[in-house]
Amino acid sequence: MGRLILNADDFGLTAGVNRAIIELHQAGVLTSATLMARAAATEEAIELARSTHSLGVGCHVVLVDGEPVLRAHDLPTLVDPRTGRFRPTIGAFLQQFLTRRIRPSEIEAEAAAQIALLQNRGLRLTHIDTHKHTHMFPAVLRAVLRAARAAGIRAVRNPFEPKWSLRVTPDAPLLRRTEVSLLRLLEPMFRHIIEEEGFTATDGAIGVLATGTLDTARLTSLLRHLPAGTWELVTHPGYNDIDLSQAHTRLLESREIELQALRALKQLQDIDLISFADL
């Protein structure tokens, strides 16, 4: 029997995302969510998390496409000096980071501030992951892990999709499939670093290839083929309301598609649902 963490990202993005996450948890589907420390509905998400003790909650560390917790002048290389916000895309972030124009010390400081904001509000965080999976890159990973370890957190998302999951995700766009497959080359270094740093993770993340297209057929295929091991299903459910249309996200209509697919799940009877607290 496979063990599965069924996680929703972007807790706190909007009230409609928050409502979808809580509804799915109460329906016995979601076991975990990762909360954004500085988003439009963060305050509501914190209150919901504090009153829903059975939901595992991690910190969704944002380094791209969002607002920092620290002041912009304390993060001169991490934020766009023209806006005071993080750079809007993963491409823009990597262009700066890979040319050594972003200091890892600023990533560590901002990640620590985001984690501390949530912990200081009374949340017992089960793990960390990152918006857009920026921690798949080794130098970002080390900085984020240093912040997490200092806060007493020792579990992190393994953001790499396994080969079996890639094979059973139907109709994925070729470009997306190529990107996800190539990024798997970073997984050996990821595993080495988390072992060296004393962290734990799952055997891999499923649903990453299907981000934006995770409908009932794709979800059913993934769960039907789930092998032994411990896996995380990465999801982004939400209600496509006016707040979501104003948020900085490419996932609009797809959030309600995921919500409906998760509501209709029929493949969970032979799967052991856990949270990151059970690792």
C-alpha positions in Angstrom: 0.0 0.0 0.0 1.3 3.4 -0.9 1.3 6.3 1.6 0.1 9.6 0.2 0.3 13.2 1.5 -2.5 15.0 -0.3 -1.3 18.7 -0.1 -2.8 21.9 -1.3 -0.5 24.8 -2.1 -1.3 28.5 -1.9 -3.3 28.5 1.4 -3.9 32.2 2.0 -3.9 33.3 -1.6 -7.6 34.2 -1.6 -10.7 33.5 0.5 -11.9 31.2 -2.2 -8.7 29.1 -2.1 -9.0 28.9 1.7 -12.6 27.8 1.5 -11.8 25.0 -1.0 -8.9 23.7 1.1 -11.0 23.5 4.3 -13.9 21.9 2.5 -11.7 19.2 1.0 -10.0 18.5 4.3 -13.4 18.2 6.0 -14.5 15.8 3.3 -11.5 13.6 4.2 -9.5 14.3 1.1 -6.7 16.8 1.8 -4.4 16.0 4.7 -2.0 19.0 4.3 -1.7 22.5 3.1 1.1 25.0 2.7 0.4 28.6 3.9 1.7 31.8 2.3 3.0 34.2 4.9 2.2 37.4 2.9 -0.9 37.0 0.7 -4.3 38.6 0.4 -6.1 36.0 2.6 -3.2 35.0 4.9 -4.9 36.2 8.1 -8.0 34.2 7.4 -5.9 31.1 6.5 -4.0 31.4 9.8 -7.3 31.5 11.8 -8.7 28.5 9.8 -5.5 26.6 10.4 -5.5 27.3 14.1 -9.1 26.0 14.4 -8.5 22.9 12.2 -6.0 20.9 14.2 -6.3 17.8 12.0 -4.9 19.6 8.9 -1.2 19.5 8.6 0.1 23.0 7.8 3.5 23.9 6.3 5.1 27.2 5.2 4.8 27.9 1.4 8.0 29.9 1.2 7.6 32.6 -1.5 10.7 34.0 -3.3 9.0 34.7 -6.6 5.8 36.6 -7.6 4.9 38.0 -4.2 5.6 40.4 -1.4 8.4 39.9 1.1 7.9 39.9 4.9 11.1 41.7 5.5 11.5 45.3 4.3 12.5 45.7 0.7 15.7 47.6 1.6 16.8 44.7 3.7 16.6 42.5 0.5 18.4 44.6 -2.1 19.2 41.6 -4.4 16.2 39.5 -3.8 13.4 42.0 -4.7 12.9 44.1 -7.8 14.2 47.6 -6.7 11.5 49.2 -8.9 8.5 47.5 -7.2 9.7 46.3 -3.8 8.3 42.9 -4.7 9.9 39.6 -5.7 10.6 39.1 -9.3 7.4 38.1 -11.2 8.6 34.9 -12.8 10.8 31.9 -12.1 12.8 32.8 -15.2 13.6 36.3 -14.0 14.5 34.9 -10.5 16.8 32.3 -12.0 18.4 34.8 -14.3 19.4 36.9 -11.3 20.3 34.0 -9.1 22.4 31.9 -11.5 24.5 35.0 -12.3 25.1 35.4 -8.6 23.1 38.6 -8.4 20.9 37.3 -5.5 22.6 36.7 -2.2 21.7 33.3 -0.5 21.9 35.1 2.8 18.9 37.2 1.8 17.0 34.1 0.8 17.7 32.5 4.2 16.7 35.7 6.0 13.4 36.1 4.1 12.5 32.4 4.5 13.2 32.6 8.2 11.0 35.7 8.5 8.1 33.9 6.7 8.4 30.8 8.9 8.6 33.0 12.0 5.5 35.0 11.1 3.4 31.8 11.0 5.0 30.2 14.1 4.5 33.4 16.1 0.8 33.2 15.3 0.7 29.8 17.0 1.0 27.4 14.1 3.0 24.2 14.5 4.5 23.9 11.0 4.9 20.3 9.7 7.2 21.1 6.8 8.3 23.6 4.2 8.1 23.9 0.4 8.4 26.8 -2.0 6.3 28.7 -4.4 7.2 27.6 -8.0 9.5 24.9 -6.4 12.5 27.2 -6.3 14.1 25.0 -3.7 14.8 22.4 -6.3 18.0 24.4 -7.1 20.8 23.5 -4.7 21.9 26.9 -3.5 18.3 28.0 -2.8 17.7 24.7 -1.1 20.6 25.1 1.3 19.5 28.6 2.3 15.8 27.6 2.9 16.9 24.5 4.9 19.1 26.6 7.1 16.1 28.8 7.9 13.8 25.8 8.5 16.3 24.0 10.7 16.8 27.1 12.9 13.0 27.1 13.4 12.8 23.4 14.4 11.4 22.1 11.1 13.0 19.0 9.6 10.7 18.0 6.7 10.7 19.4 3.2 8.9 18.7 -0.1 10.7 16.6 -2.6 9.6 18.5 -5.7 10.7 16.0 -8.3 8.1 13.9 -10.2 9.0 10.2 -10.4 9.3 8.5 -13.8 6.3 6.3 -13.1 4.1 9.4 -12.6 5.4 11.0 -15.7 4.4 7.9 -17.7 0.8 7.8 -16.4 0.0 11.5 -16.7 -1.9 11.6 -20.0 -1.9 14.4 -22.6 0.6 16.6 -20.8 2.0 19.4 -23.1 5.3 18.3 -24.6 7.1 21.5 -23.4 5.9 21.0 -19.8 6.8 17.3 -19.9 10.3 18.1 -21.2 10.9 20.8 -18.5 9.8 18.4 -15.7 11.9 15.6 -17.1 15.0 17.7 -17.4 14.6 19.1 -13.9 14.8 15.6 -12.5 18.5 15.8 -13.2 18.7 17.9 -10.0 17.2 15.2 -7.8 20.4 13.4 -6.8 21.9 16.6 -5.5 18.6 17.4 -3.7 18.7 14.0 -1.9 22.3 14.4 -1.0 21.7 17.9 0.5 18.7 17.0 2.6 20.5 13.9 3.9 23.5 16.0 4.7 21.3 18.6 6.4 19.3 16.0 8.4 15.9 16.6 6.7 13.3 14.1 5.6 11.2 14.1 2.5 8.8 11.8 0.5 9.9 9.6 -2.4 8.7 12.3 -4.8 5.9 14.7 -5.8 3.1 13.6 -8.2 0.8 16.0 -10.0 3.6 18.5 -10.8 3.5 17.7 -14.5 -0.3 18.0 -14.4 -0.3 21.5 -12.7 -2.9 23.5 -14.4 -4.5 20.4 -16.0 -5.2 18.1 -13.1 -8.7 16.9 -13.9 -10.6 13.8 -12.9 -9.0 11.6 -15.6 -5.4 12.6 -14.8 -6.0 12.3 -11.0 -7.6 8.9 -11.4 -4.7 7.7 -13.5 -2.1 8.9 -10.9 -3.8 7.3 -8.0 -4.6 4.0 -9.8 -0.9 3.5 -10.5 0.4 4.7 -7.0 3.2 2.2 -6.0 4.5 1.3 -2.6 6.4 4.2 -1.0 5.6 7.6 0.4 4.4 10.3 -2.1 3.0 13.8 -2.1 0.2 14.8 -4.4 0.6 18.5 -5.2 -2.7 20.3 -5.8 -4.0 23.8 -6.3 -7.7 23.8 -5.6 -9.8 27.0 -5.3 -12.9 28.9 -6.3 -12.5 31.0 -9.4 -14.0 34.2 -8.0 -13.2 37.9 -8.4 -10.4 37.7 -5.8 -8.6 35.0 -7.7 -8.9 36.9 -11.0 -7.0 39.8 -9.3 -4.3 37.5 -7.8 -1.0 37.0 -9.5 -1.6 33.4 -10.7 -1.8 31.6 -14.0 -4.0 29.0 -12.4 -7.6 30.4 -12.7 -10.1 28.0 -14.2 -7.9 25.0 -13.4 -8.4 25.5 -9.7 -12.1 24.8 -9.8 -11.3 21.8 -12.1 -9.0 20.4 -9.5 -11.5 21.2 -6.8 -14.2 19.1 -8.6 -11.7 16.3 -9.3 -10.7 16.1 -5.7 -14.3 16.1 -4.5 -15.0 13.1 -6.7 -12.1 11.0 -5.6 -13.0 7.2 -5.6 -9.5 5.8 -5.4 -8.5 6.4 -1.8 -9.6 3.1 -0.1 -6.3 1.3 -0.8 -4.1 4.4 0.0 -2.8 5.4 3.4 -3.4 9.1 3.7 -0.9 10.9 5.9 0.6 14.3 6.5 4.2 15.5 6.7 3.9 15.1 10.5 3.8 11.3 9.9 7.1 11.1 8.0 
